[in-house]
Amino acid sequence: MPTYVYETIPSDGKTSPRRFELVQRMTDDPLRVDPETGEPVRRVVTGGIGLMTKDNADYGGGCSTPGVSGPCCGGVCGLN
C-alpha cells in the first residue's frame, strides 16, 4: 500500500500547516480531516521517479524548440 502525505489547512494565516504521512489503499478516499486534530487537510503531491526505457525515449527525433539543435533539449528527451 502506498504512503500518502497530507497537510493541514490552517484557518488563519499565522499557523503553519502540519504535514503527516498515512498508509492507505489506492482505492481509499483521501482524508478530509486530520485524525488527531480534526482540522481540514489536503493531500500533498510529492515527487516520484521517472523511468526512461527504450520504448518511450526519443532517440534522435529532433527537437521542436526553435534554435535548439540535437535530439534532446536540456537533457530531457521528448519534454519541451
N, CA, C and O atoms as a CHARMM CRD file, in Angstrom:
* protein
*
  320
    1    1 MET  N      0.83700  -1.17800   0.00000 PROA 1      0.00000
    2    1 MET  CA     0.00000   0.00000   0.00000 PROA 1      0.00000
    3    1 MET  C      0.88400   1.24500   0.00000 PROA 1      0.00000
    4    1 MET  O      1.92700   1.27500   0.65300 PROA 1      0.00000
    5    2 PRO  N      0.45800   2.27300  -0.74000 PROA 2      0.00000
    6    2 PRO  CA     1.26400   3.48800  -0.80700 PROA 2      0.00000
    7    2 PRO  C      1.11500   4.35100   0.44400 PROA 2      0.00000
    8    2 PRO  O      0.12700   4.27000   1.17400 PROA 2      0.00000
    9    3 THR  N      2.12600   5.17000   0.65800 PROA 3      0.00000
   10    3 THR  CA     2.11300   6.14300   1.74100 PROA 3      0.00000
   11    3 THR  C      1.80700   7.50400   1.14100 PROA 3      0.00000
   12    3 THR  O      2.50000   7.95100   0.22700 PROA 3      0.00000
   13    4 TYR  N      0.78300   8.16000   1.64300 PROA 4      0.00000
   14    4 TYR  CA     0.38800   9.48000   1.16500 PROA 4      0.00000
   15    4 TYR  C      0.79000  10.54100   2.17800 PROA 4      0.00000
   16    4 TYR  O      0.79600  10.29400   3.38400 PROA 4      0.00000
   17    5 VAL  N      1.12600  11.72200   1.67600 PROA 5      0.00000
   18    5 VAL  CA     1.48200  12.85600   2.52500 PROA 5      0.00000
   19    5 VAL  C      0.29300  13.80900   2.53600 PROA 5      0.00000
   20    5 VAL  O     -0.25400  14.15100   1.48700 PROA 5      0.00000
   21    6 TYR  N     -0.09400  14.22900   3.72100 PROA 6      0.00000
   22    6 TYR  CA    -1.17100  15.18900   3.90600 PROA 6      0.00000
   23    6 TYR  C     -0.63000  16.37500   4.67400 PROA 6      0.00000
   24    6 TYR  O      0.37300  16.26700   5.38000 PROA 6      0.00000
   25    7 GLU  N     -1.31700  17.53700   4.53100 PROA 7      0.00000
   26    7 GLU  CA    -1.00200  18.68000   5.37200 PROA 7      0.00000
   27    7 GLU  C     -2.29700  19.35700   5.77600 PROA 7      0.00000
   28    7 GLU  O     -3.27300  19.38400   5.02600 PROA 7      0.00000
   29    8 THR  N     -2.27700  19.90500   6.98500 PROA 8      0.00000
   30    8 THR  CA    -3.45700  20.58900   7.47900 PROA 8      0.00000
   31    8 THR  C     -3.61900  21.91200   6.74900 PROA 8      0.00000
   32    8 THR  O     -2.65200  22.48700   6.24900 PROA 8      0.00000
   33    9 ILE  N     -4.85500  22.38300   6.69700 PROA 9      0.00000
   34    9 ILE  CA    -5.16300  23.68300   6.10100 PROA 9      0.00000
   35    9 ILE  C     -5.52900  24.60500   7.25900 PROA 9      0.00000
   36    9 ILE  O     -6.65100  24.55700   7.76200 PROA 9      0.00000
   37   10 PRO  N     -4.57800  25.44900   7.68700 PROA 10     0.00000
   38   10 PRO  CA    -4.84700  26.31300   8.84400 PROA 10     0.00000
   39   10 PRO  C     -5.99200  27.28800   8.54800 PROA 10     0.00000
   40   10 PRO  O     -6.14500  27.75900   7.42100 PROA 10     0.00000
   41   11 SER  N     -6.77900  27.57700   9.56200 PROA 11     0.00000
   42   11 SER  CA    -7.90000  28.50400   9.40200 PROA 11     0.00000
   43   11 SER  C     -7.44700  29.95700   9.40500 PROA 11     0.00000
   44   11 SER  O     -8.17400  30.84200   8.95300 PROA 11     0.00000
   45   12 ASP  N     -6.25300  30.19900   9.91200 PROA 12     0.00000
   46   12 ASP  CA    -5.71600  31.56100   9.88800 PROA 12     0.00000
   47   12 ASP  C     -4.37700  31.56500   9.15800 PROA 12     0.00000
   48   12 ASP  O     -3.79100  30.50500   8.93900 PROA 12     0.00000
   49   13 GLY  N     -3.89900  32.71300   8.78900 PROA 13     0.00000
   50   13 GLY  CA    -2.63500  32.83000   8.05800 PROA 13     0.00000
   51   13 GLY  C     -1.40400  32.76900   8.94100 PROA 13     0.00000
   52   13 GLY  O     -0.28300  32.84000   8.43800 PROA 13     0.00000
   53   14 LYS  N     -1.59000  32.63900  10.25200 PROA 14     0.00000
   54   14 LYS  CA    -0.46400  32.66800  11.18500 PROA 14     0.00000
   55   14 LYS  C      0.07200  31.27900  11.51800 PROA 14     0.00000
   56   14 LYS  O      1.24900  31.12900  11.84600 PROA 14     0.00000
   57   15 THR  N     -0.77100  30.28400  11.43500 PROA 15     0.00000
   58   15 THR  CA    -0.38700  28.92800  11.80700 PROA 15     0.00000
   59   15 THR  C      0.23300  28.20500  10.62300 PROA 15     0.00000
   60   15 THR  O     -0.28100  28.28000   9.50700 PROA 15     0.00000
   61   16 SER  N      1.32300  27.51500  10.85900 PROA 16     0.00000
   62   16 SER  CA     1.95500  26.71900   9.80700 PROA 16     0.00000
   63   16 SER  C      1.21100  25.40300   9.64400 PROA 16     0.00000
   64   16 SER  O      0.74300  24.83000  10.62800 PROA 16     0.00000
   65   17 PRO  N      1.09500  24.91000   8.39300 PROA 17     0.00000
   66   17 PRO  CA     0.45500  23.61100   8.21300 PROA 17     0.00000
   67   17 PRO  C      1.30100  22.49400   8.80000 PROA 17     0.00000
   68   17 PRO  O      2.52900  22.57300   8.80000 PROA 17     0.00000
   69   18 ARG  N      0.64800  21.46200   9.29900 PROA 18     0.00000
   70   18 ARG  CA     1.34500  20.29600   9.84400 PROA 18     0.00000
   71   18 ARG  C      1.26300  19.18800   8.80500 PROA 18     0.00000
   72   18 ARG  O      0.17700  18.85200   8.33500 PROA 18     0.00000
   73   19 ARG  N      2.40900  18.62000   8.44700 PROA 19     0.00000
   74   19 ARG  CA     2.44800  17.51600   7.48200 PROA 19     0.00000
   75   19 ARG  C      2.56800  16.18900   8.20900 PROA 19     0.00000
   76   19 ARG  O      3.24400  16.06700   9.23100 PROA 19     0.00000
   77   20 PHE  N      1.88000  15.19100   7.64100 PROA 20     0.00000
   78   20 PHE  CA     1.97600  13.84300   8.18800 PROA 20     0.00000
   79   20 PHE  C      1.76200  12.84400   7.06400 PROA 20     0.00000
   80   20 PHE  O      1.21800  13.18300   6.01200 PROA 20     0.00000
   81   21 GLU  N      2.18900  11.62200   7.29200 PROA 21     0.00000
   82   21 GLU  CA     2.05900  10.55100   6.30200 PROA 21     0.00000
   83   21 GLU  C      1.02600   9.54900   6.78000 PROA 21     0.00000
   84   21 GLU  O      0.82900   9.34900   7.97900 PROA 21     0.00000
   85   22 LEU  N      0.36100   8.91600   5.79800 PROA 22     0.00000
   86   22 LEU  CA    -0.64100   7.92100   6.11600 PROA 22     0.00000
   87   22 LEU  C     -0.59000   6.82500   5.05300 PROA 22     0.00000
   88   22 LEU  O     -0.60800   7.10700   3.85500 PROA 22     0.00000
   89   23 VAL  N     -0.52500   5.57600   5.50200 PROA 23     0.00000
   90   23 VAL  CA    -0.54800   4.44100   4.58800 PROA 23     0.00000
   91   23 VAL  C     -2.01600   4.13100   4.29100 PROA 23     0.00000
   92   23 VAL  O     -2.80400   3.86600   5.19900 PROA 23     0.00000
   93   24 GLN  N     -2.36800   4.17000   3.00000 PROA 24     0.00000
   94   24 GLN  CA    -3.73500   3.91700   2.57700 PROA 24     0.00000
   95   24 GLN  C     -3.73700   3.05400   1.32900 PROA 24     0.00000
   96   24 GLN  O     -2.74600   2.99000   0.60300 PROA 24     0.00000
   97   25 ARG  N     -4.84500   2.39900   1.09000 PROA 25     0.00000
   98   25 ARG  CA    -5.03800   1.70400  -0.18100 PROA 25     0.00000
   99   25 ARG  C     -5.27800   2.75700  -1.26000 PROA 25     0.00000
  100   25 ARG  O     -5.77300   3.84700  -0.97300 PROA 25     0.00000
  101   26 MET  N     -4.93000   2.43200  -2.48200 PROA 26     0.00000
  102   26 MET  CA    -5.15700   3.35600  -3.58400 PROA 26     0.00000
  103   26 MET  C     -6.65300   3.59300  -3.80800 PROA 26     0.00000
  104   26 MET  O     -7.04300   4.64300  -4.31900 PROA 26     0.00000
  105   27 THR  N     -7.47600   2.64000  -3.43400 PROA 27     0.00000
  106   27 THR  CA    -8.91700   2.76800  -3.62900 PROA 27     0.00000
  107   27 THR  C     -9.60400   3.53500  -2.50300 PROA 27     0.00000
  108   27 THR  O    -10.77900   3.87900  -2.62700 PROA 27     0.00000
  109   28 ASP  N     -8.89000   3.81200  -1.40000 PROA 28     0.00000
  110   28 ASP  CA    -9.47000   4.57700  -0.29300 PROA 28     0.00000
  111   28 ASP  C     -9.66700   6.03200  -0.70100 PROA 28     0.00000
  112   28 ASP  O     -8.87600   6.58500  -1.46500 PROA 28     0.00000
  113   29 ASP  N    -10.72500   6.64400  -0.18600 PROA 29     0.00000
  114   29 ASP  CA   -10.93100   8.07000  -0.40500 PROA 29     0.00000
  115   29 ASP  C     -9.87100   8.85900   0.35000 PROA 29     0.00000
  116   29 ASP  O     -9.42800   8.43300   1.41700 PROA 29     0.00000
  117   30 PRO  N     -9.45600  10.01600  -0.19400 PROA 30     0.00000
  118   30 PRO  CA    -8.49100  10.85000   0.53500 PROA 30     0.00000
  119   30 PRO  C     -9.10000  11.34300   1.84800 PROA 30     0.00000
  120   30 PRO  O    -10.31400  11.50000   1.97000 PROA 30     0.00000
  121   31 LEU  N     -8.22400  11.58100   2.82500 PROA 31     0.00000
  122   31 LEU  CA    -8.69100  12.14700   4.10200 PROA 31     0.00000
  123   31 LEU  C     -9.24900  13.53500   3.87300 PROA 31     0.00000
  124   31 LEU  O     -8.80600  14.25400   2.97800 PROA 31     0.00000
  125   32 ARG  N    -10.20500  13.90200   4.67200 PROA 32     0.00000
  126   32 ARG  CA   -10.76800  15.25600   4.64200 PROA 32     0.00000
  127   32 ARG  C    -10.37800  16.04200   5.89900 PROA 32     0.00000
  128   32 ARG  O    -10.28300  17.26900   5.87100 PROA 32     0.00000
  129   33 VAL  N    -10.15200  15.31400   7.00700 PROA 33     0.00000
  130   33 VAL  CA    -9.77400  15.96000   8.26900 PROA 33     0.00000
  131   33 VAL  C     -8.61700  15.20200   8.90400 PROA 33     0.00000
  132   33 VAL  O     -8.45000  13.99900   8.70300 PROA 33     0.00000
  133   34 ASP  N     -7.82800  15.93600   9.67400 PROA 34     0.00000
  134   34 ASP  CA    -6.70100  15.35100  10.40500 PROA 34     0.00000
  135   34 ASP  C     -7.26200  14.45600  11.50700 PROA 34     0.00000
  136   34 ASP  O     -8.07200  14.91400  12.31200 PROA 34     0.00000
  137   35 PRO  N     -6.84400  13.18000  11.56200 PROA 35     0.00000
  138   35 PRO  CA    -7.36600  12.28900  12.59900 PROA 35     0.00000
  139   35 PRO  C     -7.00300  12.72100  14.01300 PROA 35     0.00000
  140   35 PRO  O     -7.70200  12.36100  14.96100 PROA 35     0.00000
  141   36 GLU  N     -5.91800  13.49300  14.17800 PROA 36     0.00000
  142   36 GLU  CA    -5.50700  13.92900  15.51900 PROA 36     0.00000
  143   36 GLU  C     -6.19600  15.20700  15.96700 PROA 36     0.00000
  144   36 GLU  O     -6.59800  15.32500  17.12400 PROA 36     0.00000
  145   37 THR  N     -6.33600  16.17300  15.04700 PROA 37     0.00000
  146   37 THR  CA    -6.82600  17.49300  15.45000 PROA 37     0.00000
  147   37 THR  C     -8.21600  17.83500  14.91400 PROA 37     0.00000
  148   37 THR  O     -8.87200  18.73600  15.43700 PROA 37     0.00000
  149   38 GLY  N     -8.67100  17.13100  13.88300 PROA 38     0.00000
  150   38 GLY  CA    -9.96300  17.44500  13.28200 PROA 38     0.00000
  151   38 GLY  C     -9.90700  18.59300  12.28400 PROA 38     0.00000
  152   38 GLY  O    -10.93200  18.97000  11.71600 PROA 38     0.00000
  153   39 GLU  N     -8.69900  19.16200  12.06100 PROA 39     0.00000
  154   39 GLU  CA    -8.56000  20.24500  11.08700 PROA 39     0.00000
  155   39 GLU  C     -8.72000  19.69800   9.67100 PROA 39     0.00000
  156   39 GLU  O     -8.42700  18.52800   9.42200 PROA 39     0.00000
  157   40 PRO  N     -9.18300  20.53700   8.74000 PROA 40     0.00000
  158   40 PRO  CA    -9.25200  20.08300   7.35100 PROA 40     0.00000
  159   40 PRO  C     -7.84800  19.83500   6.79800 PROA 40     0.00000
  160   40 PRO  O     -6.90100  20.52600   7.17400 PROA 40     0.00000
  161   41 VAL  N     -7.71300  18.85100   5.90700 PROA 41     0.00000
  162   41 VAL  CA    -6.41200  18.51700   5.31900 PROA 41     0.00000
  163   41 VAL  C     -6.52900  18.40300   3.80300 PROA 41     0.00000
  164   41 VAL  O     -7.62300  18.27100   3.25400 PROA 41     0.00000
  165   42 ARG  N     -5.38900  18.45500   3.15000 PROA 42     0.00000
  166   42 ARG  CA    -5.29900  18.19400   1.71900 PROA 42     0.00000
  167   42 ARG  C     -4.14600  17.24100   1.48400 PROA 42     0.00000
  168   42 ARG  O     -3.16600  17.23400   2.23000 PROA 42     0.00000
  169   43 ARG  N     -4.27200  16.43400   0.43800 PROA 43     0.00000
  170   43 ARG  CA    -3.20300  15.51200   0.06800 PROA 43     0.00000
  171   43 ARG  C     -2.15100  16.29700  -0.68700 PROA 43     0.00000
  172   43 ARG  O     -2.47600  17.10100  -1.56000 PROA 43     0.00000
  173   44 VAL  N     -0.89300  16.06600  -0.35600 PROA 44     0.00000
  174   44 VAL  CA     0.22700  16.76000  -0.97900 PROA 44     0.00000
  175   44 VAL  C      0.79200  15.86800  -2.07700 PROA 44     0.00000
  176   44 VAL  O      1.08300  14.69300  -1.85300 PROA 44     0.00000
  177   45 VAL  N      0.94100  16.44100  -3.25800 PROA 45     0.00000
  178   45 VAL  CA     1.54800  15.69100  -4.35800 PROA 45     0.00000
  179   45 VAL  C      3.05700  15.81700  -4.21200 PROA 45     0.00000
  180   45 VAL  O      3.60600  16.91900  -4.23000 PROA 45     0.00000
  181   46 THR  N      3.71700  14.67700  -4.06900 PROA 46     0.00000
  182   46 THR  CA     5.16700  14.67900  -3.90700 PROA 46     0.00000
  183   46 THR  C      5.82200  14.12100  -5.15400 PROA 46     0.00000
  184   46 THR  O      5.16200  13.49700  -5.98400 PROA 46     0.00000
  185   47 GLY  N      7.11300  14.34400  -5.28400 PROA 47     0.00000
  186   47 GLY  CA     7.84700  13.87400  -6.45500 PROA 47     0.00000
  187   47 GLY  C      7.98000  12.37000  -6.47600 PROA 47     0.00000
  188   47 GLY  O      7.86200  11.69600  -5.45200 PROA 47     0.00000
  189   48 GLY  N      8.22000  11.87800  -7.63000 PROA 48     0.00000
  190   48 GLY  CA     8.42800  10.45500  -7.81000 PROA 48     0.00000
  191   48 GLY  C      9.62000  10.25200  -8.72100 PROA 48     0.00000
  192   48 GLY  O     10.43800  11.15500  -8.89600 PROA 48     0.00000
  193   49 ILE  N      9.71500   9.09300  -9.28700 PROA 49     0.00000
  194   49 ILE  CA    10.79800   8.84500 -10.22100 PROA 49     0.00000
  195   49 ILE  C     10.20600   8.63900 -11.59600 PROA 49     0.00000
  196   49 ILE  O      9.10500   8.10800 -11.74100 PROA 49     0.00000
  197   50 GLY  N     10.93500   9.05600 -12.58700 PROA 50     0.00000
  198   50 GLY  CA    10.55000   8.79600 -13.96000 PROA 50     0.00000
  199   50 GLY  C     11.42600   7.68300 -14.49800 PROA 50     0.00000
  200   50 GLY  O     12.60400   7.58700 -14.15200 PROA 50     0.00000
  201   51 LEU  N     10.87200   6.87100 -15.31600 PROA 51     0.00000
  202   51 LEU  CA    11.61900   5.75100 -15.84900 PROA 51     0.00000
  203   51 LEU  C     11.67400   5.87600 -17.35900 PROA 51     0.00000
  204   51 LEU  O     10.64100   5.82900 -18.02600 PROA 51     0.00000
  205   52 MET  N     12.86200   6.03400 -17.89900 PROA 52     0.00000
  206   52 MET  CA    13.05300   6.15600 -19.33700 PROA 52     0.00000
  207   52 MET  C     13.46500   4.79600 -19.86900 PROA 52     0.00000
  208   52 MET  O     14.47200   4.22900 -19.44300 PROA 52     0.00000
  209   53 THR  N     12.69300   4.28500 -20.78800 PROA 53     0.00000
  210   53 THR  CA    13.00900   2.99000 -21.38500 PROA 53     0.00000
  211   53 THR  C     13.23800   3.15600 -22.88000 PROA 53     0.00000
  212   53 THR  O     12.98300   4.21800 -23.44700 PROA 53     0.00000
  213   54 LYS  N     13.71000   2.12200 -23.49200 PROA 54     0.00000
  214   54 LYS  CA    13.96300   2.13400 -24.92500 PROA 54     0.00000
  215   54 LYS  C     12.67700   2.41700 -25.70700 PROA 54     0.00000
  216   54 LYS  O     12.72300   3.03100 -26.77200 PROA 54     0.00000
  217   55 ASP  N     11.54800   1.97800 -25.19000 PROA 55     0.00000
  218   55 ASP  CA    10.28300   2.13700 -25.89500 PROA 55     0.00000
  219   55 ASP  C      9.71500   3.54900 -25.83200 PROA 55     0.00000
  220   55 ASP  O      8.97100   3.93900 -26.73200 PROA 55     0.00000
  221   56 ASN  N     10.04000   4.33300 -24.79600 PROA 56     0.00000
  222   56 ASN  CA     9.44600   5.66200 -24.70200 PROA 56     0.00000
  223   56 ASN  C     10.45800   6.79100 -24.82500 PROA 56     0.00000
  224   56 ASN  O     10.09800   7.95300 -24.63300 PROA 56     0.00000
  225   57 ALA  N     11.70500   6.48500 -25.13600 PROA 57     0.00000
  226   57 ALA  CA    12.73600   7.51200 -25.29200 PROA 57     0.00000
  227   57 ALA  C     12.71200   8.07200 -26.70100 PROA 57     0.00000
  228   57 ALA  O     12.34300   7.37600 -27.64700 PROA 57     0.00000
  229   58 ASP  N     13.10500   9.32600 -26.83900 PROA 58     0.00000
  230   58 ASP  CA    13.22100   9.98200 -28.14000 PROA 58     0.00000
  231   58 ASP  C     14.68600   9.89500 -28.55600 PROA 58     0.00000
  232   58 ASP  O     15.51300  10.69100 -28.11200 PROA 58     0.00000
  233   59 TYR  N     14.99900   8.93600 -29.40000 PROA 59     0.00000
  234   59 TYR  CA    16.37700   8.73000 -29.83300 PROA 59     0.00000
  235   59 TYR  C     16.61900   9.38900 -31.18100 PROA 59     0.00000
  236   59 TYR  O     16.72100   8.70200 -32.19700 PROA 59     0.00000
  237   60 GLY  N     16.71100  10.69800 -31.20200 PROA 60     0.00000
  238   60 GLY  CA    17.08700  11.36200 -32.44600 PROA 60     0.00000
  239   60 GLY  C     15.92400  11.85300 -33.26600 PROA 60     0.00000
  240   60 GLY  O     16.07300  12.08900 -34.46500 PROA 60     0.00000
  241   61 GLY  N     14.78300  12.01300 -32.66000 PROA 61     0.00000
  242   61 GLY  CA    13.64600  12.54400 -33.38600 PROA 61     0.00000
  243   61 GLY  C     13.74900  14.03800 -33.60600 PROA 61     0.00000
  244   61 GLY  O     12.87100  14.63800 -34.22500 PROA 61     0.00000
  245   62 GLY  N     14.81400  14.64400 -33.10500 PROA 62     0.00000
  246   62 GLY  CA    14.97300  16.08800 -33.25200 PROA 62     0.00000
  247   62 GLY  C     14.31500  16.82300 -32.10200 PROA 62     0.00000
  248   62 GLY  O     13.66800  16.23200 -31.23800 PROA 62     0.00000
  249   63 CYS  N     14.50000  18.11900 -32.12200 PROA 63     0.00000
  250   63 CYS  CA    13.94400  18.95700 -31.06900 PROA 63     0.00000
  251   63 CYS  C     12.97100  19.92800 -31.70200 PROA 63     0.00000
  252   63 CYS  O     13.26700  20.50900 -32.74600 PROA 63     0.00000
  253   64 SER  N     11.82800  20.11100 -31.09400 PROA 64     0.00000
  254   64 SER  CA    10.82900  21.00800 -31.65900 PROA 64     0.00000
  255   64 SER  C     10.99500  22.44000 -31.18300 PROA 64     0.00000
  256   64 SER  O     10.20900  23.30800 -31.56100 PROA 64     0.00000
  257   65 THR  N     12.00500  22.70500 -30.35800 PROA 65     0.00000
  258   65 THR  CA    12.25000  24.05600 -29.89000 PROA 65     0.00000
  259   65 THR  C     13.11600  24.79100 -30.90000 PROA 65     0.00000
  260   65 THR  O     14.23100  24.35100 -31.17900 PROA 65     0.00000
  261   66 PRO  N     12.63100  25.90800 -31.46000 PROA 66     0.00000
  262   66 PRO  CA    13.42800  26.64900 -32.45000 PROA 66     0.00000
  263   66 PRO  C     14.75600  27.10100 -31.87300 PROA 66     0.00000
  264   66 PRO  O     14.82600  27.56200 -30.73400 PROA 66     0.00000
  265   67 GLY  N     15.77900  26.97100 -32.64400 PROA 67     0.00000
  266   67 GLY  CA    17.10500  27.42700 -32.24500 PROA 67     0.00000
  267   67 GLY  C     17.88500  26.44000 -31.41300 PROA 67     0.00000
  268   67 GLY  O     19.03200  26.71500 -31.06300 PROA 67     0.00000
  269   68 VAL  N     17.30400  25.29200 -31.07900 PROA 68     0.00000
  270   68 VAL  CA    17.99500  24.29000 -30.29100 PROA 68     0.00000
  271   68 VAL  C     18.22800  23.08500 -31.18200 PROA 68     0.00000
  272   68 VAL  O     17.29800  22.57400 -31.80600 PROA 68     0.00000
  273   69 SER  N     19.46800  22.63400 -31.23900 PROA 69     0.00000
  274   69 SER  CA    19.76800  21.50000 -32.10700 PROA 69     0.00000
  275   69 SER  C     20.02000  20.25300 -31.28400 PROA 69     0.00000
  276   69 SER  O     20.27300  20.33300 -30.08200 PROA 69     0.00000
  277   70 GLY  N     19.95000  19.11100 -31.92500 PROA 70     0.00000
  278   70 GLY  CA    20.22800  17.85000 -31.26100 PROA 70     0.00000
  279   70 GLY  C     18.96100  17.11400 -30.89500 PROA 70     0.00000
  280   70 GLY  O     17.87300  17.69000 -30.89800 PROA 70     0.00000
  281   71 PRO  N     19.10600  15.82900 -30.57800 PROA 71     0.00000
  282   71 PRO  CA    17.92700  15.01500 -30.29800 PROA 71     0.00000
  283   71 PRO  C     17.28800  15.30100 -28.94500 PROA 71     0.00000
  284   71 PRO  O     16.14500  14.91200 -28.70600 PROA 71     0.00000
  285   72 CYS  N     18.00600  15.96900 -28.06800 PROA 72     0.00000
  286   72 CYS  CA    17.45600  16.24700 -26.74000 PROA 72     0.00000
  287   72 CYS  C     17.52600  17.73800 -26.43600 PROA 72     0.00000
  288   72 CYS  O     18.43300  18.43900 -26.88400 PROA 72     0.00000
  289   73 CYS  N     16.57000  18.19400 -25.68300 PROA 73     0.00000
  290   73 CYS  CA    16.55300  19.58600 -25.23700 PROA 73     0.00000
  291   73 CYS  C     16.88100  19.63400 -23.75400 PROA 73     0.00000
  292   73 CYS  O     16.06100  19.22200 -22.93400 PROA 73     0.00000
  293   74 GLY  N     18.02100  20.11100 -23.40000 PROA 74     0.00000
  294   74 GLY  CA    18.37600  20.22900 -21.99900 PROA 74     0.00000
  295   74 GLY  C     18.53900  18.90800 -21.29500 PROA 74     0.00000
  296   74 GLY  O     18.45200  18.84900 -20.06800 PROA 74     0.00000
  297   75 GLY  N     18.77500  17.84000 -22.04500 PROA 75     0.00000
  298   75 GLY  CA    18.99300  16.54500 -21.43000 PROA 75     0.00000
  299   75 GLY  C     17.71700  15.77800 -21.12200 PROA 75     0.00000
  300   75 GLY  O     17.78200  14.66400 -20.60400 PROA 75     0.00000
  301   76 VAL  N     16.55400  16.35200 -21.43100 PROA 76     0.00000
  302   76 VAL  CA    15.29700  15.65100 -21.18000 PROA 76     0.00000
  303   76 VAL  C     14.61800  15.42300 -22.52100 PROA 76     0.00000
  304   76 VAL  O     13.99300  16.33100 -23.06900 PROA 76     0.00000
  305   77 CYS  N     14.73800  14.23400 -23.03700 PROA 77     0.00000
  306   77 CYS  CA    14.19600  13.91100 -24.35300 PROA 77     0.00000
  307   77 CYS  C     12.67900  13.88700 -24.33600 PROA 77     0.00000
  308   77 CYS  O     12.05800  13.34500 -23.42100 PROA 77     0.00000
  309   78 GLY  N     12.10400  14.47600 -25.35000 PROA 78     0.00000
  310   78 GLY  CA    10.66500  14.40900 -25.53100 PROA 78     0.00000
  311   78 GLY  C      9.87600  15.36600 -24.65200 PROA 78     0.00000
  312   78 GLY  O      8.65400  15.43000 -24.78200 PROA 78     0.00000
  313   79 LEU  N     10.52100  16.11200 -23.76200 PROA 79     0.00000
  314   79 LEU  CA     9.82500  17.07100 -22.90900 PROA 79     0.00000
  315   79 LEU  C     10.35300  18.45400 -23.20600 PROA 79     0.00000
  316   79 LEU  O     11.49500  18.77200 -22.87700 PROA 79     0.00000
  317   80 ASN  N      9.54100  19.26700 -23.81700 PROA 80     0.00000
  318   80 ASN  CA     9.95200  20.64100 -24.16700 PROA 80     0.00000
  319   80 ASN  C      9.17800  21.63400 -23.35700 PROA 80     0.00000
  320   80 ASN  O      9.37700  22.84000 -23.50400 PROA 80     0.00000
